[in-house]
Amino acid sequence: MDAPEPIRPWWQRLIRDPAALLAAVVLFVIVVCAIAAPWIAPHDPFASSRAVMKPPVWNARGDWAYILGTDGQGRDMLSRLFYGTRLTLIIGLVSVGIGGVLGSFLGLLAAFRPGFDPFVMRFVDIMLSFPAILLGLALVAVLGPGAGPVIIALAIASVPDCARIARSIAVSVMKQEYIEAGRALGLSNMALFTRYLLRNSISSIMIFISLRFGQIILIGAALSFLGLGARPPTAELGMMAAQGRDFLLYAPHIAVIPSVLIFVIVLAANVLGDALRDVLDPRLRS
Amino acid sequence: MKRLLTTTAILLTAGIAQAAEITIVREVDSNNYDPHKSTARGASEVLFMMGDTLVSLAPDMQTIEAGIAESWEVSEDGKTYTFKIRDDVTFCDGKKLTAEDVAYSVNRWIDPETKSPVGWRAGEVESVTALDDTTVEYKLTAPFSELLYQLTQSFGTIIDKENVEALGADFGVTGFNGTGPFCWGEWTPRDKMILTKHEAYTWGAPFHSNTGPASMDKITWQIVPEENTRTVAVITGQSEVTQYVPYIALEQLKATPGVEVVQSDLAFWTYFMGFKIDKETVSDPAVRTAINLAVNQEAMAEDLFFGVVQPAYSYVSQEALDWNRDLDDKLLKYDPEKANQILDDAGWVRGDDGVRSKDGVRLAPTAYVFAGSTWGKISEAVQAYLREIGVDMQIEAYDATVAWGKLATQEFDMFGMSFPYVSSGDALNLYFRSENMPTPNRMNWNDPKTDELLLAGATALTDEKRSSSYGEVLEIVHDAAVWLPLYHEPMVIAQSDKLETIVPHNIYGSGLYKGLDLKFKE
């Protein structure tokens, strides 16, 4: 008789999924390039040159000095992409981080203290009625354009979704017997909240946040595309795509390359998020 | 058989008599078409076609010719202008135009109740009265050498009192009764403005190829905000003529069969960045001079605007009336080494990050510009040049809806702006008079000598006096480097080759002026 297959650690199961493995590798490479931008960028990303709108190297008029060509100001596209990816990722990570922590806390609190529930959930409903783009526009109008206001807007926009998910997860956790057992043992509320509720909800919440990351990157890029995000000369992928729009018919690489990169980042983040859910969610384990 | 012949005949006649209609695409609409209540180029473009002015400006931008007034006399003291009005002019509704209408139009223009942002352009008026049906006396309290030039602008359009009073607040919104070669058809704001031919029109200025009536039966001004879409509209023949094609597309348009690109050598629309001269960093003349020396206008004109625009080193076109020729050799041109030297000498020391500072003040001026691709390109290019000399210019771009308000504050150190003008005096009086602070004199240029000279120029009785006064002002402001001139924008028009070749006009950036020259080839 065959022995039952031992349960492998989650990461081993993850890398057995080829799509997830590819997504993880792609994201890893992108993140490394973003972190290493100052050392690997072949040119100063902010210095313009007379070589404007140079096509990428695979074009007949391309030049190895500018592998991905130059933009309308004669700045090196490759170097700007490294720096732009960095800012795009920072905006996504920081805002999802802040929004996720705040939202999860609200959601857990609502489940833990049913007295708060109606207030928290109505508050969340109100926030849900504000589209992130509108919120971004309003905040930028007050605070002025820049990466900071965009991060704040995206963080706020992430709160309601995270709160709802965290609450629904926490509500089911609260019904478990071990919570009652904990209460019976006379654990303090604090201990019950952190040791029992938080620890048992966190993995599911993390999966949701990782799925949310791709969406946030997209909204952030959209805000930058509208000119609300990073201030020039800073590079940001959405802003680079917007700057390339004027040249779309004549030098399409200026808009297309950053757009493709946004697509790849979001796709990889979503595929990886999905795969993480598959391996971490006990209900989906086969 | 007979019926077939008749049908064919009808069809043939219909074919021959097919109405001449064109569509002109443009970027933005105006908020209204009341000549006294809009300064938008979009309003002027249409008003020139729907209305007439007392006098007209020839395409050379210097010669004043007849308009509604067939002749005029100026008193010796320069304070009284007597206009002889044509007696064959009628409004679109068929009513005859009289001197009363002219007097009413100017009086409404300068009436404080109208709250016209362009009232000053009419001069210091004492009274404007109709002496009889064809004579108007225009009396000033002080001579105004610019007056005839100002009266060529769309703000001086002759309007119909009954029409204004009947429409009230809707004047120029739901209708407009003018005497121009075209009449108000229908306006759908932010979509299109339809004009129809004014059949009775025969009083076009002599420099037009056609003095009326217009060849076109109908003109549709269509709003298309996206520049690539406008380019495609011209290529595919959806639009017969436009001045709003991106420079990047001009080579392609020139190579497109059926499309012709015409350009005026004159460029009376200037782009510049101004300095608020009482702000901590840019109050130092050395900083302003260095910034002027750091920017390569020639490279910008070639790389960003594909050589279509003229690099600007002067605050007005060097072709403009009263430009001071003595300044031609003194203009600040690209010399980054000298710029660095000047900043070093002035005590601005580079820090670790390459940015200069002095007495703890970082050389990082904030510039307010309009959001959009044009100022985006310009300001980023300037920013990159300034980095080279250790100036860390901060760009803050605002949408046009809030930008004008922001530009009236004291919050910024530099600002980006562009403007049309007919002459040096026009430009200087607008921007450098101390009473025009904080806007449009956003530099806070407060110099009694300048005010005195501007007044002397405005009230000059001779061309020489006017020219020398304005010339001196030009020298003062150029010496102080109050602006960073960037480029002069010429008038470029893309047109279908089915149309006769257009002679572009530069008046207030309205390249088609009265639309009288628009004509399909025979």
Chai-1 contact restraints between the chains, C-beta under 6 A:
chainA,res_idxA,chainB,res_idxB,connection_type,confidence,min_distance_angstrom,max_distance_angstrom,comment,restraint_id
A,S48,B,A384,contact,1.0,0.0,6.0,A-B,restraint_1
A,R50,B,A299,contact,1.0,0.0,6.0,A-B,restraint_2
A,V52,B,D303,contact,1.0,0.0,6.0,A-B,restraint_3
A,Q73,B,E380,contact,1.0,0.0,6.0,A-B,restraint_4
A,Q73,B,A381,contact,1.0,0.0,6.0,A-B,restraint_5
A,G227,B,A371,contact,1.0,0.0,6.0,A-B,restraint_6
A,P232,B,E380,contact,1.0,0.0,6.0,A-B,restraint_7
A,P232,B,I395,contact,1.0,0.0,6.0,A-B,restraint_8
A,P233,B,Q383,contact,1.0,0.0,6.0,A-B,restraint_9
A,D246,B,S373,contact,1.0,0.0,6.0,A-B,restraint_10
A,L249,B,N228,contact,1.0,0.0,6.0,A-B,restraint_11
A,Y250,B,I248,contact,1.0,0.0,6.0,A-B,restraint_12
